[in-house]
Amino acid sequence: MRPSWDEYFMDIASLVSERSTCLRRRVGAILVKDRRILATGYNGAPKGLAHCQERGCLRESIPSGQRHELCRGVHAEQNAIIQAAVAGVSIAGSTLYCTNQPCVLCAKMLINAGIVKIYFSGDYPDGLAMELLQEAAIELNIMRPQKKV
C-alpha cells in the first residue's frame, strides 16, 4: 500500500537515523516544505571529530535527558538546521519529521528557526520541551511506527 506523505517522510527520517554514531539512541530528522526535503540530520559528533563509537560515551551512567553538555554529539534536529544554514536554505515555515521527541535545546532552536509543525515517533523525557513547543503554537503530531507488510 502506498504510504501517506507523513508516513513517507517519517520512513526517510528513520533511514537517516541509521547513520547515527550515538551509542545510546539513534535519531534521524528531516526538514520538509511543500513536500520537498530541505535538509537531513542524524545525531553524532561534530564534523571531522571522533565519534562516541571511537571514544566511548561520556554520559554512560547518566539518565537519558540529563547533562547534555557532556555529550560529544550534535542532535539530529540541530544537524538538520545546520545543514540547511550551510547550504543557504531557508527552513522557516517547514515541518520537522524526527524519530524522537525533541529535547528542550532542540525545541528552542526549532521555535527560533520558524518550524511550524513537528511529527515524531519516539518518546523523550522532556516535558519542558513539549511545553515550549505548545506555547509557540507549533503543531505536534505523534506517529507510532507502522508494521510493514
VOBABA-576271 format. One record per residue (C-alpha): residue number from 1; residue in one letter; x, y, z. Coordinates in nm, 2 decimals. Each point is the difference from the previous one (the first is absolute). Layout:
<nodes>
<NUM a <X Y Z>> ...
</nodes>
This chain:
<nodes>
<1 m <0.00 0.00 0.00>> <2 r <0.12 0.35 -0.09>> <3 p <0.11 0.19 0.31>> <4 s <-0.15 0.34 0.09>> <5 w <0.24 0.30 -0.03>> <6 d <0.05 0.00 0.37>> <7 e <0.08 -0.37 0.02>> <8 y <0.24 0.04 -0.30>> <9 f <0.19 0.28 0.17>> <10 m <0.01 -0.18 0.34>> <11 d <0.14 -0.31 -0.18>> <12 i <0.27 0.22 -0.15>> <13 a <0.08 0.15 0.34>> <14 s <0.03 -0.36 0.13>> <15 l <0.24 -0.08 -0.28>> <16 v <0.21 0.31 0.08>> <17 s <0.02 -0.11 0.36>> <18 e <0.20 -0.31 -0.12>> <19 r <0.30 0.24 -0.06>> <20 s <0.01 0.09 0.37>> <21 t <0.31 -0.07 0.20>> <22 c <-0.15 0.04 0.34>> <23 l <0.03 -0.30 0.23>> <24 r <-0.32 0.08 0.19>> <25 r <-0.26 0.11 -0.24>> <26 r <-0.01 0.01 -0.38>> <27 v <-0.20 0.31 -0.12>> <28 g <-0.08 0.12 -0.35>> <29 a <-0.16 0.33 -0.10>> <30 i <-0.11 0.16 -0.33>> <31 l <-0.14 0.34 -0.07>> <32 v <-0.27 0.02 -0.27>> <33 k <-0.19 0.28 -0.17>> <34 d <-0.25 -0.04 -0.28>> <35 r <0.08 -0.38 -0.01>> <36 r <0.36 0.07 -0.07>> <37 i <0.29 -0.11 0.23>> <38 l <0.20 0.31 0.09>> <39 a <0.26 -0.16 0.23>> <40 t <0.07 -0.31 0.20>> <41 g <0.19 -0.07 0.33>> <42 y <0.09 -0.28 0.23>> <43 n <0.17 0.01 0.34>> <44 g <0.37 -0.03 0.01>> <45 a <0.33 0.18 0.08>> <46 p <0.08 0.33 -0.18>> <47 k <0.14 -0.03 -0.35>> <48 g <0.36 -0.14 0.00>> <49 l <0.00 -0.09 0.37>> <50 a <0.02 -0.35 0.15>> <51 h <-0.34 -0.16 0.07>> <52 c <-0.12 -0.15 0.32>> <53 q <0.05 -0.34 -0.17>> <54 e <0.37 0.07 0.00>> <55 r <0.03 0.19 0.33>> <56 g <-0.27 -0.15 0.21>> <57 c <-0.31 0.17 0.15>> <58 l <0.07 0.27 0.26>> <59 r <-0.36 -0.03 0.12>> <60 e <-0.01 -0.38 0.04>> <61 s <-0.12 0.00 0.36>> <62 i <-0.21 0.32 -0.03>> <63 p <-0.38 -0.03 -0.05>> <64 s <-0.14 0.09 -0.34>> <65 g <-0.10 0.36 -0.03>> <66 q <0.26 0.13 0.25>> <67 r <0.35 0.16 -0.03>> <68 h <-0.02 0.08 -0.38>> <69 e <0.32 0.20 0.04>> <70 l <0.21 -0.31 0.06>> <71 c <-0.10 -0.16 -0.34>> <72 r <0.23 0.02 -0.30>> <73 g <-0.29 -0.03 -0.23>> <74 v <-0.21 0.26 -0.19>> <75 h <-0.37 -0.09 0.00>> <76 a <-0.17 -0.10 -0.32>> <77 e <-0.23 0.31 0.00>> <78 q <0.30 0.23 0.06>> <79 n <0.19 -0.17 -0.29>> <80 a <-0.30 0.05 -0.23>> <81 i <-0.01 0.37 0.09>> <82 i <0.37 0.03 -0.05>> <83 q <0.00 -0.18 -0.34>> <84 a <-0.27 0.24 -0.12>> <85 a <0.19 0.30 0.12>> <86 v <0.33 -0.12 -0.16>> <87 a <-0.18 -0.04 -0.33>> <88 g <-0.19 0.33 0.03>> <89 v <-0.34 -0.16 0.01>> <90 s <-0.28 0.17 0.19>> <91 i <-0.19 -0.24 0.22>> <92 a <-0.25 0.26 0.13>> <93 g <-0.35 -0.15 -0.03>> <94 s <0.12 -0.35 -0.04>> <95 t <-0.09 -0.33 0.17>> <96 l <0.23 -0.22 0.21>> <97 y <-0.02 -0.37 -0.02>> <98 c <0.20 -0.16 0.28>> <99 t <0.04 -0.35 0.14>> <100 n <-0.02 0.14 0.36>> <101 q <-0.16 0.29 0.18>> <102 p <0.23 0.30 0.00>> <103 c <0.18 0.09 0.32>> <104 v <-0.03 0.35 0.15>> <105 l <0.32 0.12 -0.17>> <106 c <-0.13 -0.11 -0.34>> <107 a <-0.35 0.13 0.07>> <108 k <0.14 0.35 0.06>> <109 m <0.20 -0.02 -0.33>> <110 l <-0.30 -0.13 -0.19>> <111 i <-0.22 0.28 0.13>> <112 n <0.25 0.27 -0.10>> <113 a <0.06 -0.16 -0.34>> <114 g <-0.37 0.04 -0.08>> <115 i <-0.10 -0.37 -0.01>> <116 v <-0.39 -0.02 0.00>> <117 k <-0.07 -0.37 0.03>> <118 i <0.18 -0.29 0.16>> <119 y <-0.06 -0.38 -0.05>> <120 f <0.19 -0.23 0.23>> <121 s <-0.02 -0.37 0.09>> <122 g <0.20 -0.06 0.31>> <123 d <-0.05 0.12 0.35>> <124 y <0.26 0.21 0.18>> <125 p <-0.01 0.10 0.37>> <126 d <-0.03 0.38 -0.05>> <127 g <-0.32 0.16 0.11>> <128 l <0.14 0.35 -0.03>> <129 a <0.07 -0.05 -0.37>> <130 m <-0.36 -0.09 -0.06>> <131 e <-0.12 0.29 0.21>> <132 l <0.21 0.25 -0.20>> <133 l <-0.10 -0.15 -0.34>> <134 q <-0.37 0.02 0.10>> <135 e <0.04 0.36 0.13>> <136 a <0.16 0.09 -0.34>> <137 a <-0.31 -0.15 -0.17>> <138 i <0.20 -0.26 -0.20>> <139 e <-0.22 -0.28 -0.11>> <140 l <0.12 -0.32 0.16>> <141 n <-0.09 -0.35 -0.14>> <142 i <0.11 -0.33 0.15>> <143 m <0.04 -0.28 -0.26>> <144 r <0.05 -0.35 0.12>> <145 p <0.20 -0.22 -0.23>> <146 q <-0.23 -0.20 -0.24>> <147 k <0.06 -0.37 -0.05>> <148 k <0.11 -0.06 -0.36>> <149 v <-0.18 -0.28 -0.18>> 
</nodes>
